[in-house]
Amino acid sequence: YGFGYDPIFYVPTHHCSSAELLPEIKNQLSHRGQALRALQVALQAIG
């Protein structure tokens, strides 16, 4: 999994590199995944 610099970024909470994470876990941790979840909450709040 992963691409580019993913093999050199260590994720201490999961004790592995970013490249070793499953895509689902990587999306949970990434700033893009966090932003998407925040957007979903905001959209649900306005109906």
N, CA, C and O atoms as a GROMACS GRO file, in nm:
protein
  188
    1TYR      N    1   0.084  -0.118   0.000
    1TYR     CA    2   0.000   0.000   0.000
    1TYR      C    3   0.088   0.124   0.000
    1TYR      O    4   0.208   0.117   0.027
    2GLY      N    5   0.028   0.234  -0.029
    2GLY     CA    6   0.101   0.359  -0.022
    2GLY      C    7   0.174   0.391  -0.150
    2GLY      O    8   0.177   0.313  -0.245
    3PHE      N    9   0.233   0.509  -0.149
    3PHE     CA   10   0.310   0.553  -0.263
    3PHE      C   11   0.404   0.663  -0.219
    3PHE      O   12   0.395   0.713  -0.106
    4GLY      N   13   0.494   0.701  -0.306
    4GLY     CA   14   0.584   0.813  -0.278
    4GLY      C   15   0.661   0.797  -0.149
    4GLY      O   16   0.739   0.703  -0.133
    5TYR      N   17   0.641   0.889  -0.058
    5TYR     CA   18   0.715   0.892   0.067
    5TYR      C   19   0.651   0.809   0.178
    5TYR      O   20   0.703   0.806   0.290
    6ASP      N   21   0.542   0.742   0.152
    6ASP     CA   22   0.473   0.666   0.256
    6ASP      C   23   0.564   0.570   0.334
    6ASP      O   24   0.548   0.557   0.455
    7PRO      N   25   0.659   0.504   0.269
    7PRO     CA   26   0.744   0.411   0.345
    7PRO      C   27   0.830   0.477   0.452
    7PRO      O   28   0.874   0.410   0.545
    8ILE      N   29   0.856   0.607   0.442
    8ILE     CA   30   0.945   0.670   0.540
    8ILE      C   31   0.870   0.738   0.654
    8ILE      O   32   0.933   0.781   0.751
    9PHE      N   33   0.738   0.749   0.646
    9PHE     CA   34   0.661   0.812   0.753
    9PHE      C   35   0.612   0.706   0.851
    9PHE      O   36   0.530   0.620   0.817
   10TYR      N   37   0.664   0.714   0.973
   10TYR     CA   38   0.627   0.619   1.078
   10TYR      C   39   0.503   0.668   1.150
   10TYR      O   40   0.491   0.786   1.184
   11VAL      N   41   0.409   0.577   1.174
   11VAL     CA   42   0.285   0.608   1.244
   11VAL      C   43   0.294   0.542   1.382
   11VAL      O   44   0.266   0.423   1.396
   12PRO      N   45   0.334   0.619   1.484
   12PRO     CA   46   0.360   0.558   1.615
   12PRO      C   47   0.238   0.491   1.679
   12PRO      O   48   0.253   0.394   1.753
   13THR      N   49   0.119   0.541   1.651
   13THR     CA   50   0.000   0.480   1.711
   13THR      C   51  -0.027   0.340   1.656
   13THR      O   52  -0.095   0.260   1.720
   14HIS      N   53   0.026   0.312   1.538
   14HIS     CA   54   0.004   0.181   1.475
   14HIS      C   55   0.134   0.101   1.462
   14HIS      O   56   0.133  -0.012   1.412
   15HIS      N   57   0.246   0.158   1.506
   15HIS     CA   58   0.375   0.090   1.507
   15HIS      C   59   0.416   0.038   1.370
   15HIS      O   60   0.466  -0.074   1.357
   16CYS      N   61   0.394   0.120   1.267
   16CYS     CA   62   0.434   0.082   1.132
   16CYS      C   63   0.448   0.208   1.047
   16CYS      O   64   0.418   0.318   1.092
   17SER      N   65   0.493   0.189   0.924
   17SER     CA   66   0.503   0.304   0.834
   17SER      C   67   0.368   0.328   0.769
   17SER      O   68   0.279   0.243   0.771
   18SER      N   69   0.354   0.445   0.712
   18SER     CA   70   0.230   0.481   0.643
   18SER      C   71   0.201   0.384   0.528
   18SER      O   72   0.085   0.355   0.498
   19ALA      N   73   0.306   0.335   0.464
   19ALA     CA   74   0.289   0.243   0.352
   19ALA      C   75   0.232   0.108   0.396
   19ALA      O   76   0.172   0.038   0.315
   20GLU      N   77   0.249   0.073   0.522
   20GLU     CA   78   0.201  -0.056   0.571
   20GLU      C   79   0.056  -0.054   0.616
   20GLU      O   80  -0.003  -0.159   0.642
   21LEU      N   81  -0.002   0.063   0.626
   21LEU     CA   82  -0.141   0.074   0.672
   21LEU      C   83  -0.238   0.032   0.562
   21LEU      O   84  -0.214   0.056   0.444
   22LEU      N   85  -0.346  -0.030   0.603
   22LEU     CA   86  -0.454  -0.058   0.508
   22LEU      C   87  -0.515   0.075   0.464
   22LEU      O   88  -0.516   0.170   0.542
   23PRO      N   89  -0.565   0.082   0.342
   23PRO     CA   90  -0.623   0.208   0.295
   23PRO      C   91  -0.731   0.263   0.387
   23PRO      O   92  -0.742   0.385   0.404
   24GLU      N   93  -0.812   0.177   0.447
   24GLU     CA   94  -0.919   0.222   0.536
   24GLU      C   95  -0.862   0.292   0.659
   24GLU      O   96  -0.914   0.395   0.703
   25ILE      N   97  -0.756   0.236   0.715
   25ILE     CA   98  -0.693   0.295   0.833
   25ILE      C   99  -0.624   0.425   0.796
   25ILE      O  100  -0.632   0.524   0.869
   26LYS      N  101  -0.556   0.424   0.683
   26LYS     CA  102  -0.486   0.545   0.638
   26LYS      C  103  -0.585   0.660   0.618
   26LYS      O  104  -0.555   0.774   0.652
   27ASN      N  105  -0.702   0.630   0.564
   27ASN     CA  106  -0.804   0.734   0.545
   27ASN      C  107  -0.857   0.786   0.677
   27ASN      O  108  -0.890   0.904   0.688
   28GLN      N  109  -0.867   0.700   0.777
   28GLN     CA  110  -0.913   0.744   0.909
   28GLN      C  111  -0.814   0.841   0.971
   28GLN      O  112  -0.854   0.934   1.041
   29LEU      N  113  -0.686   0.819   0.947
   29LEU     CA  114  -0.582   0.900   1.010
   29LEU      C  115  -0.546   1.026   0.931
   29LEU      O  116  -0.497   1.123   0.988
   30SER      N  117  -0.571   1.025   0.802
   30SER     CA  118  -0.526   1.135   0.717
   30SER      C  119  -0.607   1.263   0.738
   30SER      O  120  -0.723   1.259   0.780
   31HIS      N  121  -0.545   1.375   0.709
   31HIS     CA  122  -0.615   1.502   0.721
   31HIS      C  123  -0.731   1.510   0.622
   31HIS      O  124  -0.831   1.576   0.650
   32ARG      N  125  -0.719   1.445   0.509
   32ARG     CA  126  -0.828   1.446   0.412
   32ARG      C  127  -0.947   1.366   0.463
   32ARG      O  128  -1.062   1.408   0.448
   33GLY      N  129  -0.919   1.253   0.524
   33GLY     CA  130  -1.027   1.173   0.582
   33GLY      C  131  -1.096   1.246   0.695
   33GLY      O  132  -1.219   1.241   0.707
   34GLN      N  133  -1.018   1.314   0.778
   34GLN     CA  134  -1.076   1.392   0.888
   34GLN      C  135  -1.161   1.506   0.834
   34GLN      O  136  -1.268   1.534   0.888
   35ALA      N  137  -1.114   1.572   0.730
   35ALA     CA  138  -1.190   1.683   0.670
   35ALA      C  139  -1.320   1.632   0.609
   35ALA      O  140  -1.424   1.698   0.621
   36LEU      N  141  -1.316   1.517   0.544
   36LEU     CA  142  -1.436   1.462   0.484
   36LEU      C  143  -1.540   1.427   0.590
   36LEU      O  144  -1.659   1.454   0.572
   37ARG      N  145  -1.496   1.368   0.699
   37ARG     CA  146  -1.590   1.337   0.807
   37ARG      C  147  -1.650   1.463   0.868
   37ARG      O  148  -1.769   1.466   0.900
   38ALA      N  149  -1.570   1.568   0.884
   38ALA     CA  150  -1.621   1.695   0.937
   38ALA      C  151  -1.721   1.756   0.840
   38ALA      O  152  -1.822   1.813   0.883
   39LEU      N  153  -1.695   1.745   0.711
   39LEU     CA  154  -1.788   1.797   0.610
   39LEU      C  155  -1.920   1.721   0.615
   39LEU      O  156  -2.027   1.781   0.605
   40GLN      N  157  -1.913   1.589   0.630
   40GLN     CA  158  -2.035   1.509   0.639
   40GLN      C  159  -2.120   1.551   0.759
   40GLN      O  160  -2.242   1.562   0.747
   41VAL      N  161  -2.056   1.574   0.872
   41VAL     CA  162  -2.128   1.618   0.992
   41VAL      C  163  -2.193   1.754   0.968
   41VAL      O  164  -2.309   1.775   1.004
   42ALA      N  165  -2.118   1.846   0.906
   42ALA     CA  166  -2.171   1.980   0.880
   42ALA      C  167  -2.289   1.975   0.783
   42ALA      O  168  -2.388   2.045   0.802
   43LEU      N  169  -2.279   1.893   0.680
   43LEU     CA  170  -2.388   1.882   0.583
   43LEU      C  171  -2.512   1.820   0.646
   43LEU      O  172  -2.624   1.861   0.616
   44GLN      N  173  -2.493   1.722   0.732
   44GLN     CA  174  -2.607   1.661   0.801
   44GLN      C  175  -2.674   1.761   0.895
   44GLN      O  176  -2.796   1.759   0.913
   45ALA      N  177  -2.595   1.849   0.954
   45ALA     CA  178  -2.650   1.948   1.047
   45ALA      C  179  -2.739   2.050   0.977
   45ALA      O  180  -2.834   2.100   1.036
   46ILE      N  181  -2.707   2.080   0.851
   46ILE     CA  182  -2.788   2.179   0.780
   46ILE      C  183  -2.901   2.114   0.700
   46ILE      O  184  -2.984   2.182   0.639
   47GLY      N  185  -2.903   1.982   0.701
   47GLY     CA  186  -3.015   1.911   0.641
   47GLY      C  187  -2.990   1.869   0.503
   47GLY      O  188  -3.076   1.808   0.440
   0.00000   0.00000   0.00000
